Amino acid sequence: MTFSVRLDDDTRRLVSRLARAHRVSRSEVVRRAIRRMAKEEPVAGEFNLYERIKDVIGIAHGLPPDLSERTGETFHQIVLDKHRRRQKR
């Protein structure tokens, strides 16, 4: 795919210098820069759940210390209780 971009003189010279230094085309310099930027700065909406909440993980205080233990059993019990409540209706 062909894609045009307008560069100021300083940026154009920088791209050309990088291309010569790395012995690749100017297009390849731009492709690498885009890939690097995409890795370092994910686009909004492309974060996984961990990325969205990582700044708040571990900051809660005063909760029971065993919340992460036996989570499968706890989840099973929650689902079972919900099912029983629905059956009583």
DODRENVO-740933 format. One record per residue: residue in one letter; x, y, z of N, C-alpha, C, O in turn. Coordinates in steps of 0.001 Angstrom, whole numbers, plus 500000, padded with zeros to 6 digits. Example, Ala and Ser with C-alpha at 12.3 -4.5 7.8 and 13.67 -1.06 7.14 Angstrom:
# DODRENVO-740933
+-------+--------+--------+--------+--------+--------+--------+--------+--------+--------+--------+--------+--------+
| tivex |     nx |     ny |     nz |    cax |    cay |    caz |     cx |     cy |     cz |     ox |     oy |     oz |
+-------+--------+--------+--------+--------+--------+--------+--------+--------+--------+--------+--------+--------+
|     A | 513190 | 494310 | 507800 | 512300 | 495500 | 507800 | 513200 | 496700 | 507800 | 514236 | 496681 | 508465 |
|     S | 512850 | 497750 | 507080 | 513670 | 498940 | 507140 | 512900 | 500030 | 507870 | 513409 | 501138 | 508039 |
+-------+--------+--------+--------+--------+--------+--------+--------+--------+--------+--------+--------+--------+
This chain:
# DODRENVO-740933
+-------+--------+--------+--------+--------+--------+--------+--------+--------+--------+--------+--------+--------+
| tivex |     nx |     ny |     nz |    cax |    cay |    caz |     cx |     cy |     cz |     ox |     oy |     oz |
+-------+--------+--------+--------+--------+--------+--------+--------+--------+--------+--------+--------+--------+
|     M | 500844 | 498833 | 500000 | 500000 | 500000 | 500000 | 500894 | 501235 | 500000 | 501893 | 501296 | 500717 |
|     T | 500533 | 502176 | 499218 | 501265 | 503435 | 499182 | 500587 | 504414 | 500115 | 499361 | 504510 | 500170 |
|     F | 501417 | 505138 | 500848 | 500903 | 506080 | 501840 | 501817 | 507294 | 501822 | 503032 | 507156 | 501965 |
|     S | 501260 | 508455 | 501652 | 502064 | 509678 | 501603 | 502013 | 510382 | 502941 | 500997 | 510383 | 503635 |
|     V | 503135 | 510979 | 503279 | 503193 | 511763 | 504509 | 504075 | 512978 | 504245 | 505088 | 512877 | 503552 |
|     R | 503699 | 514098 | 504785 | 504488 | 515321 | 504609 | 505381 | 515497 | 505832 | 504917 | 515447 | 506971 |
|     L | 506663 | 515702 | 505576 | 507630 | 515873 | 506654 | 508262 | 517254 | 506565 | 508490 | 517784 | 505477 |
|     D | 508536 | 517817 | 507718 | 509298 | 519066 | 507708 | 510743 | 518716 | 507339 | 511126 | 517546 | 507362 |
|     D | 511528 | 519712 | 507006 | 512893 | 519474 | 506527 | 513754 | 518730 | 507545 | 514504 | 517826 | 507177 |
|     D | 513652 | 519100 | 508815 | 514468 | 518436 | 509846 | 514124 | 516954 | 509954 | 515019 | 516114 | 510041 |
|     T | 512840 | 516631 | 509950 | 512421 | 515230 | 510060 | 512831 | 514452 | 508819 | 513274 | 513309 | 508930 |
|     R | 512692 | 515045 | 507647 | 513098 | 514382 | 506405 | 514584 | 514053 | 506430 | 514989 | 512955 | 506047 |
|     R | 515398 | 515008 | 506885 | 516844 | 514754 | 506983 | 517149 | 513656 | 507997 | 518015 | 512811 | 507772 |
|     L | 516438 | 513680 | 509098 | 516644 | 512657 | 510125 | 516302 | 511268 | 509585 | 517055 | 510320 | 509807 |
|     V | 515185 | 511137 | 508886 | 514797 | 509853 | 508298 | 515853 | 509396 | 507305 | 516219 | 508220 | 507288 |
|     S | 516343 | 510301 | 506484 | 517375 | 509940 | 505502 | 518668 | 509498 | 506190 | 519290 | 508520 | 505775 |
|     R | 519073 | 510219 | 507241 | 520285 | 509836 | 507982 | 520134 | 508448 | 508615 | 521050 | 507628 | 508559 |
|     L | 518972 | 508199 | 509214 | 518731 | 506887 | 509830 | 518750 | 505776 | 508782 | 519295 | 504698 | 509021 |
|     A | 518157 | 506044 | 507631 | 518140 | 505050 | 506553 | 519557 | 504701 | 506112 | 519890 | 503528 | 505938 |
|     R | 520393 | 505729 | 505932 | 521789 | 505468 | 505538 | 522534 | 504721 | 506638 | 523264 | 503771 | 506355 |
|     A | 522358 | 505138 | 507879 | 523077 | 504519 | 508993 | 522710 | 503044 | 509170 | 523563 | 502227 | 509517 |
|     H | 521445 | 502709 | 508932 | 520996 | 501326 | 509125 | 520935 | 500539 | 507819 | 520569 | 499364 | 507795 |
|     R | 521304 | 501221 | 506734 | 521328 | 500604 | 505404 | 519985 | 499983 | 505034 | 519904 | 498841 | 504580 |
|     V | 518939 | 500771 | 505242 | 517587 | 500372 | 504857 | 516947 | 501556 | 504127 | 517504 | 502653 | 504084 |
|     S | 515782 | 501312 | 503564 | 515086 | 502395 | 502862 | 514443 | 503356 | 503866 | 514268 | 503031 | 505040 |
|     R | 514103 | 504526 | 503377 | 513401 | 505483 | 504241 | 512052 | 504911 | 504666 | 511606 | 505126 | 505793 |
|     S | 511408 | 504184 | 503762 | 510134 | 503543 | 504099 | 510299 | 502574 | 505258 | 509454 | 502502 | 506151 |
|     E | 511406 | 501822 | 505232 | 511653 | 500867 | 506318 | 511890 | 501592 | 507639 | 511452 | 501114 | 508686 |
|     V | 512563 | 502718 | 507611 | 512756 | 503516 | 508832 | 511404 | 503912 | 509411 | 511176 | 503800 | 510615 |
|     V | 510520 | 504373 | 508550 | 509187 | 504797 | 509001 | 508406 | 503599 | 509539 | 507764 | 503703 | 510584 |
|     R | 508453 | 502455 | 508834 | 507745 | 501251 | 509311 | 508243 | 500832 | 510687 | 507446 | 500515 | 511570 |
|     R | 509562 | 500831 | 510871 | 510123 | 500449 | 512171 | 509707 | 501422 | 513268 | 509403 | 501015 | 514389 |
|     A | 509696 | 502700 | 512937 | 509301 | 503711 | 513924 | 507843 | 503521 | 514333 | 507504 | 503642 | 515510 |
|     I | 506993 | 503227 | 513371 | 505573 | 503012 | 513680 | 505402 | 501772 | 514544 | 504654 | 501793 | 515521 |
|     R | 506092 | 500693 | 514189 | 505996 | 499459 | 514990 | 506482 | 499689 | 516420 | 505848 | 499241 | 517375 |
|     R | 507603 | 500386 | 516563 | 508146 | 500658 | 517896 | 507172 | 501503 | 518717 | 506939 | 501231 | 519895 |
|     M | 506614 | 502518 | 518087 | 505661 | 503377 | 518789 | 504421 | 502591 | 519206 | 503901 | 502792 | 520303 |
|     A | 503947 | 501705 | 518344 | 502767 | 500902 | 518662 | 503034 | 499964 | 519840 | 502135 | 499714 | 520643 |
|     K | 504253 | 499447 | 519952 | 504602 | 498581 | 521086 | 504682 | 499373 | 522381 | 504211 | 498921 | 523424 |
|     E | 505271 | 500539 | 522310 | 505504 | 501346 | 523505 | 504259 | 502082 | 523979 | 504091 | 502303 | 525179 |
|     E | 503390 | 502461 | 523060 | 502208 | 503256 | 523395 | 500976 | 502652 | 522747 | 500535 | 503138 | 521706 |
|     P | 500402 | 501592 | 523341 | 499214 | 500964 | 522744 | 498087 | 501979 | 522561 | 497917 | 502899 | 523361 |
|     V | 497344 | 501789 | 521511 | 496222 | 502670 | 521197 | 495115 | 502464 | 522224 | 494863 | 501333 | 522639 |
|     A | 494457 | 503533 | 522636 | 493356 | 503440 | 523596 | 492342 | 502415 | 523108 | 492015 | 502371 | 521922 |
|     G | 491851 | 501598 | 524018 | 490889 | 500565 | 523665 | 491542 | 499236 | 523366 | 490846 | 498226 | 523264 |
|     E | 492857 | 499200 | 523221 | 493551 | 497956 | 522932 | 494262 | 497396 | 524160 | 495020 | 496432 | 524051 |
|     F | 494023 | 497990 | 525324 | 494638 | 497494 | 526536 | 493916 | 496239 | 527002 | 492701 | 496123 | 526843 |
|     N | 494647 | 495319 | 527566 | 493977 | 494190 | 528183 | 493528 | 494597 | 529587 | 493865 | 495687 | 530049 |
|     L | 492792 | 493757 | 530252 | 492250 | 494098 | 531557 | 493362 | 494450 | 532544 | 493225 | 495403 | 533310 |
|     Y | 494446 | 493702 | 532536 | 495550 | 493990 | 533446 | 496063 | 495412 | 533243 | 496286 | 496137 | 534213 |
|     E | 496251 | 495812 | 531986 | 496748 | 497160 | 531697 | 495804 | 498225 | 532234 | 496245 | 499290 | 532664 |
|     R | 494514 | 497942 | 532210 | 493531 | 498923 | 532675 | 493541 | 499089 | 534186 | 493253 | 500176 | 534687 |
|     I | 493869 | 498023 | 534925 | 493752 | 498104 | 536389 | 495072 | 497976 | 537126 | 495082 | 497955 | 538356 |
|     K | 496183 | 497890 | 536412 | 497452 | 497615 | 537078 | 497841 | 498669 | 538111 | 498554 | 498356 | 539064 |
|     D | 497389 | 499910 | 537942 | 497761 | 500949 | 538895 | 496986 | 500856 | 540210 | 497345 | 501526 | 541178 |
|     V | 495938 | 500046 | 540263 | 495177 | 499915 | 541516 | 495336 | 498546 | 542172 | 494806 | 498315 | 543259 |
|     I | 496052 | 497648 | 541529 | 496252 | 496314 | 542100 | 497079 | 496424 | 543380 | 498156 | 497019 | 543391 |
|     G | 496564 | 495849 | 544437 | 497301 | 495792 | 545694 | 497164 | 497008 | 546588 | 497876 | 497104 | 547587 |
|     I | 496280 | 497937 | 546272 | 496179 | 499130 | 547109 | 495037 | 499062 | 548116 | 494904 | 499954 | 548953 |
|     A | 494205 | 498015 | 548051 | 493088 | 497892 | 548996 | 493616 | 497423 | 550353 | 494479 | 496549 | 550429 |
|     H | 493094 | 498007 | 551396 | 493506 | 497645 | 552749 | 492278 | 497242 | 553553 | 491169 | 497700 | 553279 |
|     G | 492481 | 496387 | 554541 | 491411 | 496018 | 555447 | 490541 | 494873 | 554965 | 489546 | 494553 | 555615 |
|     L | 490881 | 494246 | 553846 | 490106 | 493116 | 553353 | 490675 | 491820 | 553917 | 491820 | 491795 | 554369 |
|     P | 489884 | 490733 | 553897 | 490411 | 489460 | 554380 | 491654 | 489055 | 553592 | 491684 | 489214 | 552372 |
|     P | 492661 | 488543 | 554255 | 493918 | 488212 | 553578 | 493834 | 486993 | 552655 | 494737 | 486767 | 551851 |
|     D | 492763 | 486209 | 552763 | 492683 | 484976 | 551971 | 491760 | 485103 | 550752 | 491252 | 484091 | 550268 |
|     L | 491537 | 486309 | 550253 | 490615 | 486493 | 549136 | 491035 | 485734 | 547880 | 490177 | 485317 | 547102 |
|     S | 492304 | 485552 | 547674 | 492746 | 484867 | 546456 | 492906 | 483365 | 546651 | 493345 | 482670 | 545734 |
|     E | 492560 | 482856 | 547816 | 492657 | 481425 | 548066 | 491325 | 480750 | 547762 | 490262 | 481301 | 548046 |
|     R | 491389 | 479585 | 547197 | 490205 | 478766 | 546917 | 489156 | 479535 | 546113 | 487961 | 479436 | 546394 |
|     T | 489598 | 480294 | 545124 | 488658 | 481101 | 544337 | 487689 | 480231 | 543550 | 486533 | 480614 | 543366 |
|     G | 488129 | 479079 | 543085 | 487240 | 478182 | 542341 | 486087 | 477711 | 543208 | 484934 | 477694 | 542777 |
|     E | 486413 | 477329 | 544434 | 485367 | 476880 | 545355 | 484419 | 478023 | 545695 | 483204 | 477831 | 545743 |
|     T | 484961 | 479194 | 545928 | 484131 | 480356 | 546258 | 483210 | 480700 | 545095 | 482027 | 480968 | 545304 |
|     F | 483734 | 480697 | 543879 | 482911 | 480993 | 542708 | 481806 | 479953 | 542561 | 480660 | 480303 | 542279 |
|     H | 482138 | 478689 | 542747 | 481147 | 477619 | 542658 | 480018 | 477853 | 543664 | 478843 | 477684 | 543339 |
|     Q | 480377 | 478235 | 544862 | 479379 | 478483 | 545906 | 478487 | 479671 | 545540 | 477279 | 479624 | 545776 |
|     I | 479048 | 480712 | 544981 | 478270 | 481877 | 544554 | 477253 | 481479 | 543489 | 476084 | 481858 | 543568 |
|     V | 477696 | 480720 | 542499 | 476804 | 480281 | 541425 | 475711 | 479376 | 541980 | 474546 | 479504 | 541604 |
|     L | 476083 | 478463 | 542873 | 475111 | 477553 | 543487 | 474065 | 478328 | 544283 | 472871 | 478050 | 544174 |
|     D | 474504 | 479293 | 545079 | 473565 | 480116 | 545861 | 472619 | 480887 | 544950 | 471424 | 480978 | 545231 |
|     K | 473137 | 481434 | 543876 | 472307 | 482183 | 542939 | 471264 | 481263 | 542304 | 470102 | 481639 | 542153 |
|     H | 471687 | 480069 | 541938 | 470778 | 479086 | 541343 | 469673 | 478724 | 542334 | 468505 | 478640 | 541955 |
|     R | 470031 | 478512 | 543586 | 469032 | 478153 | 544616 | 468033 | 479290 | 544830 | 466840 | 479044 | 545007 |
|     R | 468520 | 480534 | 544815 | 467611 | 481671 | 544987 | 466607 | 481738 | 543840 | 465437 | 482054 | 544053 |
|     R | 467062 | 481441 | 542630 | 466169 | 481474 | 541466 | 465139 | 480352 | 541558 | 463991 | 480531 | 541151 |
|     Q | 465540 | 479197 | 542090 | 464623 | 478071 | 542202 | 463499 | 478360 | 543195 | 462397 | 477830 | 543049 |
|     K | 463763 | 479196 | 544205 | 462765 | 479515 | 545222 | 461685 | 480449 | 544695 | 460610 | 480522 | 545290 |
|     R | 461925 | 481154 | 543621 | 460958 | 482111 | 543070 | 459747 | 481432 | 542511 | 458841 | 482099 | 542011 |
+-------+--------+--------+--------+--------+--------+--------+--------+--------+--------+--------+--------+--------+
